[in-house]
């Protein structure tokens, strides 16, 4: 017998794996682990939820619609879209200081940046500065691939063509109006600015765009987006980058500026303000809305009550569940006591 | 002279064979091209393969595209090649599809090539064919209908032959039919007297070559035991029946050579007609999966359709208003947009049913099969050199669901090896069965020059008594054993070899030889034996032969001293009632019979009688008068005459023969029965033997009531089950108890009864419902085709999984028909193994195969499939919800790379590990609690309900995966790509959490797999979204920097965590409730319910009716008449043929 065992043990395939005898841990769970586990997880979620909720509460947000639907609105005159270079004002009053660095967003509703054609209709090769695609943009850009004269459009595609072109100026109304400086640097992603979007290497920049035409909706070609700042011009224009970073859902905001001026670095002081809006972008036709949003941020980004509340709800659900389990367990364990 | 229309009045016998006329048959050679066949006479080639080079590709594709999934994948591939539609790149589907198809194809091809090899091995076997006046060796495949063949001793017969003559007197020959019906005894066949006289008087090749008879017989059929035909030769017509036919697959024994004409060849032969078709087997789970796939695909198509309608509406009513999108209107009409979107959504939702499911499924099957092959506990044979083998790698999970086990008897349950284990002489029991045959010490028999070992009755007392001549009873007993039989002797290489028609007789005569009573030779009227070195001649007066009614045989001999002695052996019931009054030792002998019966030994009573000379003379005279009678009552008169002689017997003793079971058979069957399997025995052997083995291998309990014959027929005839019981309570007594003791009954069905089922289809269901109440069913005297019919019957009337176990060619059909076929790699040749799905070395390995490997496989695969569908559906269905927020435009929520890698990299390994390593209960536990197996039979882990539940859960998860992030991202500055990464993290997290929940057996590999796949997600995401790859190809890697950004954002992580937890919360709750509701220590629960499997030891309560005596002769009657008529000796006149007018 021992000889036989020795022989089989020596077979090459007699290992713990082939014999399915790998050492293993079989967790034996019991009610004593499961119910407290649920309670703990529930408490943890409630903890996170409370933290998130409080944080979110501390974020100040000021959201103002300027679409001009109401006739009382100053922008009503522009909303029809018939006036060229229409400018309207949006007044607001702060009763107390708007604390922290204030971020200036514009928001759009009912706007389908998530439509497949919208996202697909762009040429990342072109935008990464590959001049080959300046002359022959990808076919996905259709119908903004070539213009009627068969000149290639740069930047091509629906995404670029539909770039948001309202501009905003913020004034504090103290003794006349005082411009609140808006900082347009650093509003785009670092990776977009440094990796994804590249200008063609030519000096001056416009030379690279010879033989191309601007997108039909644009008032000026891409190499003239910001003539004052070379590093903010062409495909590296940060407003362009922000626009080209698609929103996931039809209601979204995009960062427009940060308010970092010396007088406003720690927030907007109380007072009256006006936003001067160059109203160019039409949204009324599809019942869209345009907004400006002023907000400060925390570690969790912008205001987001949903997350905190959701954590609280799920956490409480766990606690409730553990209670139910406890009752079930008690009834099951001691059926005579029922 | 040649058969023509007038010579052939019987219209049934239309198969015409002209001996030695190849030209005639060649003319009508059966030929085929593709699926068209014409011609009449096939060649002698076995073709069990399926593919030819020409048909392989279309056939394999046809087979594979019967799987709904493959068709669907093909559709998706085609769609993805259309750029307008394609929302994800084409290679994501076509490469896996190609892999799936080719892996399957190669596997099928390999199996087919193996079949081809084994076929050609058979086709190349050699035999002697008479070609132009001389026998020349040729191969089996070259044998044609009408050829005259010469078969030598121990050769296998290559085709169904009409026996012309043999080297033996009267052209007798013996064949072994084990491969055909599983019977181990020899059968004799005899040529027609006409051919015999002609051929043997001048046994040259010229006479055979000149033979120009024509055989008219039935068209080829699968009835093994019948043959009808006529031989037209020299203007005469001779009737032929199965006694004149040598079937392909039988082995010639004890006969130097036979000559015969091939009547049926190749696929026309009776055995091949019984083989059945090769069919592609598909497991229940796979079928269910196929249906589910169809369901899922239909669902996806429906959803895609709805989304497409949505997209059309959106395109018509919303898009034109949006300046930035309105240009699209110039490109496509709304209808066309909807049409394209439909296909885009089909592609987009296709990951819900990924190809990798099938690849992984296949891979897991292979690993499970390897586990079976690797298992050292399932190695058998000498030196443990035969491993278990999964020849069909795709049936593993079904091993865990078997409900009916159908087993062959000979060679499967039994070793086909009879041992003389005990005897009772003059009331005293010799031998001991408490020790197994191997362990019993061997006696010193060196004093006996004829001894050649093999005696397993170790009792020195008996030897001492015999040698000391102290016990006249024992002397008489052995003399009876030596004289009363129909065994033939033969000297082979200096050793005495016994050739018996029945293995029982061989065992008895052999045992007598070991003990010093040596049967040396016989002639027509004498027997020579050697009693302890003393040679004695007995004059054989007559043999009162065995028949199944008489259940006994006797010989009447004249002793050398002159006295007349009748030695009789037979079943206890018939012998005991013929004993003389106040026979000594009767009580102790009956006790011995009970004892033997408990040890499941086959018993025979041995008795003697001294016959007065006058009585013999008178009896002899009557006998002669009776024999020449031709009236119908001849048999009855003979019976009475025999009865008259076999009376006033003096009981000498009882023999007890053990039909050796394979190792561990009773334990295995007991365990399998505990595991809820119905074990049936299907055998070609006769009823007595089958029932006897049924008891000894614990298939039947000692007190099991057998339902057979007329009783059974009555039950079947009853209109419905209710009435069944009431009605038969009038006719029988058992039915009242039946209600109480349902599980204590067993059905015994014979081949002819089974044949009646064909004409009464309603019996089938009734039989099955009856069988469902009984503990077992024994089918005896069934042909290979009928074995398959029984399997088909079960398959038709129940939903349970059938498994057929066998070892011989006669089991091939049943093995092919059953859901799972198991071949025992044993003695009977490889036919069964070649056609089986699994091959084992021993029957007892079945318990490990089923209870351990099968159960695990079922569990693993069920969990695997459910989880896989969950994880893929939950992640793909998100696109439905996203559709509402992107104008139903078929926008993906994920990066392409995530879609590709999600199933294959991020969530693949943990579930693979689960499917390979998972064990809910270890090996020992699985064998200790056979009850656990019932989960598989009840399909508890994979059924439509559970699947629907799983899919609903997947829908829930997909809702959570989309709408929780939606809440966070709504109206925020966070972009689409960040949301994409957030949902990605959440789906990977929830899929991983789910598998962590499902895994109950954590090996280091499971831990590693979970860690690796999670980190792979991070790593791969960072890689595909890296600067380098983007710069290489901006269009393919269009997510640069998103991951870095997102991973650094607490909101992303918090959202993902919340989403994942909410997604798996129901599963967590269900698991938790399960744990709470399970009594603590569930493993201990089982041990309370039932301890380790113990073999039930039967008590002493059995009466006579439970004694099992068996006289294992050929089914109808013995061959005694051949001995006494002298047919087997070379001297006397030929028997008379029946001639038709």
Interface residues (C-beta under 8 A of the other chain):
Chain A: X4 X7 X8 X11 X13 X14 X18 X19 X20 X21 X22 X23 X24 X25 X26 X27 X29 X30 X31 X34 X35 X37 X38 X41 X45 X48 X52 X105 X107 X111 X112 X113 X114 X115 X116 X117 X118 X119 X123 X124 X125 X127 X128 X130 X138 X142 X143 X144 X158 X161 X162 X189 X190 X191 X192 X195 X196 X217 X245 X246 X247 X248 X249 X250 X251 X252 X253 X254 X255 X282 X285 X286 X287 X299 X300 X301 X302 X304 X306 X307 X310 X311 X314 X317 X318 X321 X325 X328 X329 X332
Chain B: X87 X318 X319 X321 X322 X323 X324 X325 X327 X328 X330 X331 X344 X370 X371 X374 X375 X376 X379 X383 X384 X856 X882 X885 X886 X887 X889 X890 X891 X917 X919 X923 X964 X966 X967 X968 X969 X970 X971 X972 X973 X974 X975 X976 X977 X978 X979 X980 X1000 X1001 X1002 X1003 X1004 X1005 X1006 X1027 X1030 X1031 X1034 X1035 X1038 X1040 X1041 X1042 X1044 X1045 X1049 X1050 X1051 X1054 X1055 X1058 X1061 X1062 X1065 X1068 X1069 X1072 X1073 X1075 X1076 X1077 X1080
